[in-house]
């Protein structure tokens, strides 16, 4: 009996010791960053060699811990995401095997591999597992904060860096214009512009469902609904019920008709009634929308209300002429920029003056459905490249010249996580990225070099001996014995 008690106490102490020695997930993430960047010898649970060509960027939203990584595993080049856990069984425990946000995972990094085989993905594929407790650990010399090139690539030559950023920004802009020319040939110029604005309203998280909604509810249907004899309030309600209802985001579609938390007001009742009168229209499932950590001002419902105001505002001229009609040959870039931004800004009134969604719990202070900062982002990413493509396809080169001039003089936009990641990776001071073209250049480098595993061929490295010496640190041969 006494031995059994002593054995139980020893078991408890052993468990407590093991628990105390088990790192947190955050600590495993830090360890992974140090080992991946420091030159550890990495192998999967199946003994395949792993080489990290690009470790990806930290994900601030829903999904895997690191986005857009590039890894070579057993001679196969894989591009996707990396998820980090303490134990490999945490994948199922956290429900990732049922979550589409983790379908792009190409590597599952864990401290301990406590289950067999690779990690199963929701779509039927699998991701190799790297267990850090089985890999050769290296001394990184305290370089836990080392990220990417860290300035070595451009060797302090500011002029060369600025030239490369602006050239990359120009390439991104012109490539976008060419994409839009092809899209215009497929769907028409007006629908192409409408799709571009809708995608921009969705940001990164909801771009895909906004584009799907633009296909389900095309521009010509909305512009037809906006015409006719009706008050502006009636037109807006008609457009909002069509957009929000097809999106599957009306209160009855998300929460059911039994919910009564102060939603029974005139605005909701009108939209629900108008939607019900349209019959059995096929709708998008609410699950199509990513509402996780979405800022209130970026709520999909609020952005769709903004689109209804734009359609109503330009019901006579049409959305295309209303948004880009202010671009004329020879127009000064400051005047053209102001016209483009003002054409997009929407200030709310009535029900949506201080709400991000339906219900009193979604009250906010801002009355701007579409503010100047977001308008500027849409101008740079949609209106200006569209104007270049549209003018070229229509044989009006003067408009393209004005649009390019506006782009080249456009001040910096609001920063985002991807820009911050690239500035840290290249070791670039924020003040150096002082215009939209340089910001776009950073995004172009990320998309065409970093996430393609082309660091060794990057123009910033090829002409810098110092960068080539440091390249071995950034692209370590992790498969060497």
ABEGO torsion letter per residue (X at the ends): XAAAAAAAAAAAAAAAAAAAABBBAAAAAAAAAAAAAAGBBBBBAAGBBBBBABAEBBBABBEBABBGBBBBBGGBBBBEBBBBBABAAAAAAAGAAABAAAAABABBBBABBABBEBBBBAAGBBBBBBBAAABBBBBAGGAAABBEAGGAAAGGBAAAAAAAAAAAAAAAAAAAAAAAAAAAAAAEAAAAAAAAAAAAAAEAAAAAAAAAAAAABBAAAAAAAABEBBBAAAAAAAAAAAAAAAAGABAAAAAEAABABGABBAAAAAAAAAAAAAEBBBBBBAAABBABGBBAAABAAAAAAAAAAAAAAAAAAEAAAAAAAABBBGBBAAAAAAAAAAAABBBBBEAAAABABBEAAABBABABABBAAAAAAAAAAAAAAAAAAAAAAAGBAAAAAAAAAAAAABBBBBBBAAAAAAAAAAGBBAAABABAAAAAAAAAAAAAAAAAGAAAABAAAAABAAAAAAAAAABBBAABX
